[in-house]
Amino acid sequence: MLGQMMHRPLLISHLIERAAKYHGDTPIISRETDGSTTHLDWKPIHSNSKRLANTLVKS
């Protein structure tokens, strides 16, 4: 179809993949409801999301 601005669908998996590729070492700090914090980068989030997707496909 002509006139489309994007060359691929806007999916969360594509956003995480791009973040891991270009901002893999950027820290993400999350605060839990109990006050504790979790520190991650985009690279492990990307690998964890791929593992989760593969597990869901298998089941």
N, C-alpha and C positions, 0 to 999 in steps of 0.2 A: 504494500500500500504506500503510495506516495505521500509525502508530507509528514511522516513520522520523525520526531526529533531524536528518539532513542533507537539505538541499534539492537538492544536487547531488553527484555522485560525488567521492570523495576522490582527486584526481589531482595529480601533481607539477606539471603545468602550471598548475592552479588555485592551488597554493601559491606558485609563482613569480610569478604574476600579482598575487596579493594582496600579496606582499612588495614588488613594484615599486610598487604603488599606495600603500601605507601607509608603506613604509620604503625608498623609492626611493633616498634619499641615504645610507643606512646603509652604511658601508664593510664590505667582506668582504675579509679578508686571508688569502691561502693561502700556505703554505710548500711549496716543491717539494723533491724528494728531494736536489737538489744544493745546497740551502740558500738559494736565491733566493726572493724573495717576490713575489706578484702582488696588486695592489690593485684591486678593482672595487666597484661599487655594484650594487644590485638592478636598477636600470633597464637598464644594458647587458646584464646577464645575461638579463633578460626579452626584450629585443630579439634577442639572439643565439639564445636557445632557440626563438623564433618563426621566425627565419630557418632554423635547422636543421630544424625540423619541416616547413616549406614545401619545403625541398630534398628531404627524405626522401619527401614525398608525391609530388613530381614524378618521382622516379626509380623 
